Amino acid sequence: MAKPHTYKFCFGPWNISEGQDPYGPPTRPPQTFDWKLAKLAELGFEAMMFHDDDAVPNVDEKSDAQVRAEAKELKRKLDDAGVAAEIVAPRLWFAPQTIDGAYTSNDPKCRQYAIERSLRCIDIANILGSKVIVLWLAREGSYIRESKNARKCIDMLVTAINKMLEHDPRIRIAIEPKPNEPMDVAYIPTIGHALALANLTSDPKRVGCLIETAHAILAGLDPADEIDFACAFGKLWSIHLNDQNGLKFDQDKPFGSVNLRVAFNQVRALERNGYGKKGEYVAFDVHPFRTTKVEHWTLHLENSRRTFLRLVEKARTFPEAEAQKLIADRNYAALDQLVLDHLMGK
């Protein structure tokens, strides 16, 4: 029997946040990127996720030469720390040009800005050694349905993705869907929508997806089913594991914090699909609780990895033969308890 593979882990600089929320100020002092990188390496994580302006701050204000120079300096820091760049994503939702959407803005000049910034993001990713560009389509939707033509917006998204594919024939684009927030209703709310959109592009084999646990829950879906669906197409290129308490704002709680059984089934789905065997990373897109003290700042990341690895053990030791007998007998009540007993260590 082949030896089970080991997983590689990552997080982004935004996952060491200062505690600010829409209703209150920060509760922890800001830290430099170098401090966060040192923490990542100290914790033994293998890679870091980036937005384009995490890699090159104030990217819109800099020349191409300045962007290249700063990206090269970051690459040197990553190499010195033994850390890889997992993904790079254009942070389009902060820019004033994207108030009415980025790729789907009603203003063609704003749409052009979004595309040009995305191409710049690809150039940064190339310098950092990452070949996966993540598109969280944060403002691609509408607050007022009559304000946009959703059919035309799909065409606009395809146009933007095609420009990116044309810009660099080596990169792959992973769409990260979310059904709402910050938009009232998003155009690409689920993995099914993301993969359907991929099929409309000029090179569908280079357009896949990134699944986030919380986003699937916000859509009323089971994250494990989303994982299996994406893997059926060979299109799960990154994953953001976290947790979510119901259909409310995106909470980014530690993995397994709310529903350990849902977390277990996500790990089972990753295991049965061989996620990670081709070099994919497990990313924890989690945030420290607002109440967290400075001395406990990284526990949400350490705890998420610990829970994940414990659930990997549970997935690999699950009494599958016994479960299959119960399934054949349609004794789902006993199967239900078998899962609970296994998780509780009985």
C-alpha positions as CSV (number, residue, x, y, z in Angstrom):
1,M,0.0,0.0,0.0
2,A,1.3,3.4,-0.9
3,K,2.4,5.6,1.9
4,P,-0.1,8.5,2.6
5,H,1.1,11.8,1.4
6,T,1.9,14.7,3.8
7,Y,0.2,18.1,3.4
8,K,1.8,21.5,3.0
9,F,0.3,24.5,4.7
10,C,0.0,28.3,4.1
11,F,-1.7,31.5,5.2
12,G,-1.7,35.1,4.1
13,P,-0.5,38.2,5.9
14,W,-4.1,39.3,6.4
15,N,-4.7,36.3,8.6
16,I,-2.7,38.0,11.3
17,S,-5.2,40.8,11.6
18,E,-5.5,43.6,14.2
19,G,-9.1,43.0,15.3
20,Q,-10.8,45.9,13.6
21,D,-14.4,45.3,12.5
22,P,-17.1,47.5,11.0
23,Y,-18.2,48.5,14.5
24,G,-14.9,49.0,16.3
25,P,-11.2,49.9,16.0
26,P,-8.2,47.6,16.1
27,T,-7.5,45.7,19.3
28,R,-3.9,44.8,18.5
29,P,-1.1,47.0,17.2
30,P,-0.2,46.6,13.5
31,Q,2.9,44.5,12.6
32,T,5.2,44.7,9.6
33,F,5.2,42.2,6.8
34,D,8.7,41.1,7.9
35,W,7.3,40.3,11.3
36,K,4.5,38.2,9.8
37,L,6.8,36.4,7.5
38,A,9.0,35.5,10.4
39,K,6.0,34.2,12.3
40,L,5.0,32.1,9.4
41,A,8.4,30.5,9.1
42,E,8.6,30.1,12.9
43,L,5.3,28.2,12.9
44,G,6.6,25.8,10.2
45,F,4.2,26.8,7.4
46,E,5.6,26.2,4.0
47,A,4.0,29.0,1.9
48,M,2.3,32.4,2.0
49,M,-0.6,33.7,0.1
50,F,-0.6,37.2,-1.4
51,H,-2.7,39.9,-2.8
52,D,-0.9,42.0,-5.3
53,D,-0.6,44.9,-2.8
54,D,0.6,42.6,0.0
55,A,3.5,41.9,-2.3
56,V,3.9,45.4,-3.5
57,P,2.2,48.0,-1.3
58,N,0.5,50.9,-3.0
59,V,0.9,49.1,-6.3
60,D,-1.2,51.5,-8.2
61,E,1.1,54.4,-7.4
62,K,4.3,52.7,-8.7
63,S,5.9,52.4,-12.1
64,D,6.4,49.0,-13.7
65,A,10.1,49.2,-12.8
66,Q,9.4,49.9,-9.2
67,V,6.9,47.0,-9.0
68,R,9.4,44.6,-10.5
69,A,12.1,45.8,-8.1
70,E,9.9,45.4,-5.0
71,A,8.6,42.0,-6.2
72,K,12.2,40.8,-6.7
73,E,13.1,42.0,-3.2
74,L,10.1,40.1,-1.7
75,K,11.2,37.0,-3.6
76,R,14.6,37.3,-2.0
77,K,13.0,37.5,1.4
78,L,10.8,34.4,0.7
79,D,13.8,32.4,-0.5
80,D,15.8,33.4,2.5
81,A,13.0,32.3,4.8
82,G,12.4,29.0,2.8
83,V,8.9,30.1,2.1
84,A,7.0,29.8,-1.3
85,A,4.4,32.1,-2.7
86,E,1.3,29.9,-3.1
87,I,-1.1,32.2,-4.9
88,V,-1.3,35.9,-5.9
89,A,-4.7,37.7,-6.2
90,P,-5.5,41.2,-7.5
91,R,-7.1,43.1,-4.7
92,L,-9.7,45.0,-6.8
93,W,-12.3,45.7,-4.2
94,F,-10.4,48.4,-2.4
95,A,-9.8,50.7,-5.4
96,P,-12.0,53.7,-6.1
97,Q,-12.4,52.5,-9.7
98,T,-14.3,49.4,-8.5
99,I,-17.1,51.1,-6.5
100,D,-19.6,49.8,-9.2
101,G,-17.7,46.6,-9.8
102,A,-14.3,45.7,-11.2
103,Y,-14.6,43.6,-14.4
104,T,-18.3,44.2,-14.5
105,S,-18.4,48.0,-13.8
106,N,-20.8,50.0,-15.9
107,D,-17.9,52.3,-16.7
108,P,-15.6,50.9,-19.5
109,K,-12.6,52.9,-18.1
110,C,-13.0,51.2,-14.7
111,R,-13.3,47.8,-16.4
112,Q,-10.1,48.5,-18.2
113,Y,-8.4,49.5,-14.9
114,A,-9.4,46.1,-13.4
115,I,-8.0,44.2,-16.3
116,E,-4.7,46.2,-16.4
117,R,-4.2,45.7,-12.6
118,S,-4.9,42.0,-13.0
119,L,-2.2,41.7,-15.7
120,R,0.2,43.5,-13.4
121,C,-0.7,41.0,-10.7
122,I,0.3,38.2,-13.1
123,D,3.7,39.9,-13.6
124,I,4.2,40.0,-9.8
125,A,3.2,36.4,-9.5
126,N,5.8,35.4,-12.1
127,I,8.5,37.1,-10.2
128,L,7.4,35.4,-7.0
129,G,7.3,32.0,-8.7
130,S,3.6,31.5,-8.4
131,K,1.6,30.2,-11.3
132,V,-1.9,30.4,-9.7
133,I,-3.8,33.7,-9.9
134,V,-6.9,33.8,-7.6
135,L,-9.9,35.8,-8.5
136,W,-12.2,36.6,-5.7
137,L,-14.9,38.4,-7.6
138,A,-15.8,40.5,-4.6
139,R,-17.8,43.3,-6.3
140,E,-18.9,41.4,-9.4
141,G,-22.6,41.5,-8.7
142,S,-25.2,44.2,-7.9
143,Y,-27.0,46.0,-5.1
144,I,-29.8,46.9,-7.5
145,R,-30.7,44.2,-10.1
146,E,-31.8,46.7,-12.6
147,S,-28.5,48.6,-12.5
148,K,-26.8,45.9,-14.5
149,N,-27.4,43.4,-17.3
150,A,-26.3,40.1,-15.8
151,R,-26.0,38.5,-19.2
152,K,-23.6,41.2,-20.4
153,C,-21.7,40.9,-17.1
154,I,-20.9,37.3,-17.8
155,D,-19.4,38.4,-21.1
156,M,-17.4,41.0,-19.3
157,L,-16.0,38.4,-16.9
158,V,-15.0,36.1,-19.8
159,T,-13.3,39.0,-21.6
160,A,-11.3,39.9,-18.5
161,I,-10.2,36.2,-17.9
162,N,-9.3,35.8,-21.6
163,K,-7.1,38.9,-21.4
164,M,-5.3,37.3,-18.4
165,L,-4.9,33.9,-20.2
166,E,-3.5,35.7,-23.2
167,H,-1.1,37.7,-21.2
168,D,0.7,34.7,-19.9
169,P,0.2,31.2,-21.3
170,R,1.7,29.5,-18.2
171,I,-0.5,30.9,-15.5
172,R,-3.7,29.2,-14.2
173,I,-6.7,31.2,-12.9
174,A,-8.6,29.9,-9.8
175,I,-12.0,31.5,-9.3
176,E,-13.0,31.9,-5.6
177,P,-16.8,32.1,-5.5
178,K,-18.9,33.7,-2.7
179,P,-22.6,34.2,-2.8
180,N,-22.8,37.6,-1.1
181,E,-20.8,40.2,0.9
182,P,-19.7,42.7,0.0
183,M,-22.3,42.5,-2.8
184,D,-25.9,41.9,-2.1
185,V,-26.0,39.1,-4.7
186,A,-22.9,37.9,-6.6
187,Y,-22.9,36.7,-10.2
188,I,-20.6,33.7,-9.5
189,P,-21.8,32.4,-6.1
190,T,-20.8,28.7,-6.2
191,I,-18.2,26.3,-7.6
192,G,-20.7,25.2,-10.2
193,H,-20.9,28.8,-11.5
194,A,-17.2,29.2,-11.5
195,L,-16.6,26.0,-13.5
196,A,-19.3,26.9,-15.9
197,L,-17.7,30.3,-16.4
198,A,-14.4,28.6,-17.0
199,N,-15.9,26.7,-19.9
200,L,-16.7,29.9,-21.7
201,T,-13.1,31.1,-21.7
202,S,-10.6,30.8,-24.4
203,D,-8.6,28.1,-22.5
204,P,-10.9,26.3,-20.0
205,K,-8.2,23.9,-18.9
206,R,-6.4,26.8,-17.3
207,V,-9.4,28.1,-15.4
208,G,-10.3,26.3,-12.2
209,C,-11.3,27.2,-8.7
210,L,-10.5,27.8,-5.1
211,I,-13.0,26.7,-2.4
212,E,-13.5,28.5,0.9
213,T,-15.4,26.6,3.6
214,A,-17.2,29.7,4.8
215,H,-18.3,30.8,1.3
216,A,-19.8,27.4,0.6
217,I,-21.7,27.5,3.9
218,L,-22.9,31.0,3.1
219,A,-24.4,29.6,-0.1
220,G,-26.2,26.9,1.9
221,L,-24.0,24.2,0.6
222,D,-21.8,21.5,2.2
223,P,-18.1,22.4,1.6
224,A,-17.2,18.7,1.2
225,D,-19.7,18.4,-1.7
226,E,-18.1,21.4,-3.3
227,I,-14.7,19.8,-2.9
228,D,-15.8,16.6,-4.5
229,F,-17.5,18.5,-7.3
230,A,-14.4,20.6,-8.1
231,C,-12.2,17.5,-8.0
232,A,-14.5,15.6,-10.3
233,F,-13.4,18.2,-12.9
234,G,-9.7,18.2,-11.8
235,K,-10.1,21.9,-11.0
236,L,-9.5,22.3,-7.3
237,W,-6.2,24.2,-7.3
238,S,-6.3,25.8,-3.8
239,I,-8.5,25.7,-0.8
240,H,-9.2,28.0,2.1
241,L,-10.3,26.1,5.2
242,N,-12.1,27.9,8.0
243,D,-15.5,27.8,9.7
244,Q,-18.7,29.7,9.7
245,N,-21.6,29.9,12.1
246,G,-24.7,30.0,9.8
247,L,-25.8,32.2,7.0
248,K,-24.5,35.6,8.2
249,F,-21.4,37.7,7.6
250,D,-18.2,35.9,6.6
251,Q,-16.6,34.9,9.9
252,D,-13.3,33.1,9.0
253,K,-13.3,31.2,12.3
254,P,-10.6,28.5,13.0
255,F,-11.1,25.3,11.0
256,G,-13.5,23.0,12.8
257,S,-14.4,25.6,15.4
258,V,-18.2,25.5,14.7
259,N,-18.9,22.1,13.2
260,L,-16.3,19.4,13.7
261,R,-18.2,16.9,11.6
262,V,-18.5,19.2,8.6
263,A,-14.7,19.8,9.0
264,F,-14.1,16.0,9.1
265,N,-16.0,15.5,5.9
266,Q,-14.0,18.2,4.2
267,V,-10.8,16.4,5.1
268,R,-12.3,13.1,3.9
269,A,-13.1,14.7,0.6
270,L,-9.6,16.0,0.2
271,E,-8.2,12.6,1.2
272,R,-10.2,10.6,-1.3
273,N,-9.4,13.0,-4.1
274,G,-5.7,13.0,-3.4
275,Y,-5.6,16.8,-2.9
276,G,-2.0,17.9,-2.2
277,K,-0.3,15.1,-4.2
278,K,0.4,17.5,-7.1
279,G,1.9,20.1,-4.8
280,E,-1.3,21.9,-3.8
281,Y,-1.3,23.7,-0.4
282,V,-3.9,23.7,2.4
283,A,-4.5,27.3,3.2
284,F,-6.2,28.5,6.4
285,D,-8.1,31.7,5.7
286,V,-8.8,32.3,9.4
287,H,-8.7,35.4,11.6
288,P,-7.9,35.7,15.3
289,F,-10.9,36.6,17.4
290,R,-11.2,40.3,18.1
291,T,-10.6,39.6,21.8
292,T,-7.3,37.8,21.2
293,K,-4.3,39.2,23.1
294,V,-1.0,39.9,21.3
295,E,0.7,37.0,23.1
296,H,-1.9,34.6,21.6
297,W,-1.9,36.1,18.1
298,T,-1.2,33.0,16.0
299,L,-3.1,30.4,18.0
300,H,-6.0,30.5,15.4
301,L,-3.5,29.3,12.7
302,E,-1.8,26.7,14.9
303,N,-5.1,25.4,16.1
304,S,-6.5,25.1,12.6
305,R,-3.5,23.1,11.4
306,R,-3.7,20.9,14.6
307,T,-7.4,20.2,14.0
308,F,-6.8,19.5,10.3
309,L,-4.0,17.0,11.1
310,R,-6.1,15.3,13.8
311,L,-8.9,15.0,11.3
312,V,-6.5,13.5,8.7
313,E,-5.8,10.8,11.3
314,K,-9.5,10.3,11.8
315,A,-10.1,10.1,8.1
316,R,-7.3,7.5,7.5
317,T,-8.5,5.3,10.4
318,F,-12.2,5.5,9.7
319,P,-13.7,2.0,9.9
320,E,-14.6,1.9,6.3
321,A,-15.5,-1.8,6.1
322,E,-17.9,-1.5,9.0
323,A,-19.4,1.6,7.4
324,Q,-19.9,-0.1,4.1
325,K,-21.8,-3.0,5.8
326,L,-24.1,-0.4,7.4
327,I,-24.6,1.3,4.1
328,A,-25.5,-1.9,2.3
329,D,-28.0,-2.6,5.1
330,R,-29.3,1.0,4.8
331,N,-28.8,1.3,8.5
332,Y,-28.0,5.0,8.3
333,A,-28.8,5.5,12.0
334,A,-26.0,3.2,13.0
335,L,-23.7,4.8,10.4
336,D,-24.5,8.2,11.9
337,Q,-23.5,7.0,15.4
338,L,-20.4,5.2,13.9
339,V,-19.2,8.6,12.7
340,L,-19.9,10.3,16.0
341,D,-18.2,7.5,18.0
342,H,-15.1,7.7,15.7
343,L,-14.8,11.5,16.1
344,M,-15.2,11.2,19.9
345,G,-12.6,8.5,20.1
346,K,-14.8,5.6,21.2
